[in-house]
């Protein structure tokens, strides 16, 4: 009995020692972003813009890359007013030549690239019956091929950096597939796998890769998501879920966690307790979790044979409950984070 207690105590001490050693190593390896060249795909609004604000406050030299030129202009003007060092490049991340050109411009303007953040995204919501191959291909082009193209283009420049960081913003949907978000989840799973593999393969080159899997965040992006089928009902449940404080997280808090994980070179970051619980439950009790997802799916809006396959933005899908007092926090984030209607396309990229 005494020997068993001693062994348990020794294991406990060893575990505490390892934890303190890891904490010390992470602190010692932390980097300062002041004067560093940071490229953010999807930096014109939402989480990307919030990250840009916080990095600008540290003195980073920013390159914001996004699809919509008007959104980029608004973001640049705001950051200019804050005294930030920022340039913008209009680019469709799905287009390889545009990505390579944008990376080259960023490297030339800022004498290299130290940090690459892939946050460009598109959110498509609705039942499988209303999704087409184009929806899946668009999601894969935006969430998988786009980040891969950005990494390959930035890699030679990162080799010359003293800190060399890549941050890929995936999602809890890239760990646990969510009903009515199949194109999004499938493409985010692909990004998670890519990012985790890159972390292993690029470590020997001195490039640190962080995979970020957030749960729901109050970025305001739900209005620029695309909804199919019973689009008003789909927008209502999605926007309500994105607004609840216990289920979602403020974008500023999420951005701080992302920047700290990048600073320390953490391989993975899960954001929100709800997301962590979902990942653990799915890993430990996969059959039970699958039944729970079936129940969730049964509660979501059914397909509408009359609706067709057209997509509508959140701006086109508002209801009595969304927006309302119940969605006040998410609506405030929409105004704060440049998530205004797009004149070109209702996407967050």
Order of alpha helices (4+ residues) and beta strands (2+ residues): alpha-beta-alpha-beta-alpha-beta-alpha-beta-beta-alpha-alpha-beta-alpha-beta-beta-beta-alpha-beta-alpha-beta-alpha-alpha-beta-alpha
